[in-house]
Amino acid sequence: MLRKLIFVVSAIALTLVACGRQVTPDRTGTSSQGLQPGQMQIKFNTAGPMNFTGTWYVMVLNTSGTGTEPYAINGNPQQNWKDYSFEILVYQLPGQASPQAALFEFLNQQNLGGGTQKTAYGPLTYNPQNLQLNPNCNGQQTQLCVTVDRFLFAGLAQGGATAAPSASPSASPSGSPGPSPTTQPFAGVWFINWFTVSPSTGAGAGGQVIDAPGLGGPNDASWLPPLPPSHNYDTATSFDAPWTAVAGWPQVANSSAQIAGGEVLNNP
């Protein structure tokens, strides 16, 4: 489905039941635990040990203020990357010593014939201190954590991306970026989603979505994280918001690609 996806290249104990998934919630703490002011941490949990060369792990953020979830089914040029603002992809190429995190931004670009089209830019260059990856947060190889300085996103949204349109994770960005992209809106209330995708090679990097939250899996366009009092993440507040997969979600054959849950911690 997302063959042209520019995803370039994440837990906890759980038991599987015949009717679906049942998981034991991850232990939570205070949202500021281990986080500096202005930092957010996103956790990605899988049913089995993660395999970063065989499965790529994607966290998509909608920071635009539209108030809608970024779904996997909309993550392609045909759907104009609807509700996609930023993407963090965790992957490992053959021969690499450890997993890497790549950052992308989705910006509207003026078409020569009029109108706009959203384009993915990246992988973007960033200070490693502003985006830190721990590929084994829980010591069981079933959870990864990405800690980000939220101002990294704000700076990109206000200033636009400097890299060319997305290229393969195995190569540096190349080609002409074309007309200058327009600055995207940036709000304080975010929506976040989690996907697993198949690795791919070549300039059209990315892969087909394997698993996504919700009853519809990769085709789901209704799931929202069950977060009180609403389904979004208010970055002006301190929170620790875990969620887990529920019984009845579709099963995937590869446990390293089966999403078991996630968590977002924030220190305003």
N, C-alpha and C positions, 0 to 999 in steps of 0.2 A: 504494500500500500504506500509506504513512504520510501520508495526506492531512491528518490532524489533527495531524500532528507538530508539536511546539512548538519545533522548531528555528527560531530567529528569525535569525533573523537580527536541508598543505595541501599529484629534481627535479634534476633532474640530467639529464645527457645520456642518452638511451635510443634504442634502435632497436626497431622493431616487426618481429616475425617472424610468418609465416602461422599458426604453431601456437599463438601466444600472445605474451606480452610478454617482452622481454629488456631488462634495464636495467643501466646502469653504476652501481655503488654510489657514493653520495655520499662525499666525503672526510670522514673523521672526525678528531676531535682528542680531547683529554682532556675528561672530563665537566665539569671545573671551568672550562674555557676560556671566559672571558667571563661566567661565572656567579658570583654571590655565594653564600655559604653559605645554604642554605635555598631556593635557586632550582632550578627545573626548566624545561627548554626542550623543546617538542614541535615537530617539523618535519613538514610535510605536502608530499609531492612528487607532481606530476602529469605526465602524458605530454606535454601541450602547455601553452602559456602559460595561466596562470589568468585566468579571466573572472569577476570577483567579482559582477557584476550578473546574469550568466546562470547561474552555478553558485554554490551556497553550500557551504562547507567546514566539516565538523563533526569535532570531537575529543571523544569521550565517555570519561569516567573512571569506573571502579568503585573507590572508595576504602573500601568498606564492610568488606572483609575476608572476603567470601564466597568468594574464590578463583576467580571465574569471569569470563569475558570478556563485556563488554557488546556484544551483537550488534545490528545494524540491525533485524533481523526482530522483535526484542523491544522496539523503541523506539516504543511506542504505548500508549494507555490499555488496549486490549484485552489486552495482555500485561503490563499493570501496570508498564511501564518496568523490566522485569526486569534487574537488575544495573546500572542507571543511577544514579550518584551525582551527577555534575556533567557539564555539557556546555559546551564552548566552540565558538561558531559564528562564522565569519568571513564577512562578507557586505558588499555595497554596494548601497544602494538607488538608484534613478534620481535624479539630481540631487545625490547626495553626492559630495564631492570625492575621497574616499579610502575604502578598506575599513575596516570597523569590526569589533570583537570583542565579542560578547555572551556573558554568563555566565549559566547556569541551574543550579539545584539541584533535585534530585528528592527529595521528602520524603514520608513516610507521613503520611496525614491520617486522623483518625478519622471514620468514616461515622456519620451520625446514627442509622442503623438498626443499628449495630454493625459491628465489623471495621474494617479499614483499607484505604485505597486510596492508591497513590503519585500524587503530583501534582507537576507541574513548576512551579517558581517562578522568575520572572525576566521580562525581563532584570534582573539584580541590579546594584545600585550598588556600585562598587568604586573604590579609589584607582588611577588609571592607572599609578602606579609599580609596583603589585603584579601587573598583567597588561598586558604590552607586546606589541604586534603589529608584526612586520616583514613586510609582504606580498610582499617580493621578496628573500629571504635570499641566494640564489645569484647574483643579478644577471641571471638568465635568465628570470625571471617564471614559473618552474615550481616554485617552492618558497616556502612561507610558514613563518614561525617565530613561535611564541607563547612568551614567557618569563613564567613565573609565580612568585610567591612562594608556596611550598607552604602556608605558614601562613594564607594567604587561605582556602584550602579548609578547613583545620582549624577556623578561626573560624566559618565558616558552618555546618559540620557540628555543632559544639558548641552554637552559639547559635540555629540555625534561620534560615530566610530571613525577611526583613522585607518583601519585595515581595509583591504579589498574585500569584495564579497567572498563568502565562505569557500575555503579550499579543503583539500584532504588533510586529515590529521598527520599524514605521513609526509606532508610537504608544507612549506611556508606559503602564506597567502600570496596569490599571484594574480596577474591580470589587471585590467583597468576597472576601477570602481564605478566608472560612468558618472552621470550627474550626481552632484553632492546630495547625500541623504538629508532629509529634514529631521530636525530635533524632535524626539518623541516626548509626549507628556510623561510626567513622573509624579506619582501620588504617594501618600503615606500608608494606604491600605492596599495590601498585595494579595494575590491569589497564586498558589503554587501547586504543581502537579508532578507526578513521578512516573517515568516509563523505563522499560528495558527494551533495547533494540539489538538487532543483529549487526555485527561488524560488517563493514564493506570497505572496498579499496577504490582508489582512483579519485579523480577530481569531483565526481558526484558522490562524495563521501556520505556516510550515514548508513542506515539499514532499516529493514522492516521492523515495525513495532512488534515485540513479542508479548508484552504484558503491560497493562495499565489499570489503574484502580477502577472499580465499579463492575456491575453485573455484565456490562457489555465488553469488558476487556479493552482491547485496542480500539474498538468501535464505540466505546461508551462516550456519551455526551451529556450525562446527567449527574455523575458522581460529584459529591462535594465532601471535603473532609468534615467529619462530625465535630466541629469545634464550637463550644458555647461562647458567646451567645449567637455568633454568626459563623459563617464558613470562611471568613477571610482572616488575614493576619495584619493587625494594626501595629505598624512599626513604632508608633509613639508610646506603646505600652510594653510592660515587661510580661513575658509569658513563656510557658513551656507546654507545647501543644502536641501530644502524641496521637497517632491514630493507627488502627490495625485493620488488616483485611478481615472480612466477615465470611461466614459460611455461605456458600452459594456462588461465590465468584468463580469464574472459569479457571480451570487448572491448566498449567502448561507443563510440557514434558520435562523441561530442564529446570530443576529446582533452583539453580543459580540465577535464573531469569524470572522466577516467580516472586512477585512483590508480596511481602508479608506486612508491610506498614511503613510508616515514616514518622517524623517528628520535626518540629520547628521550635527553636529556642531563640529568644530575642532579648537583648538588653538595650533599652532606648538610650 
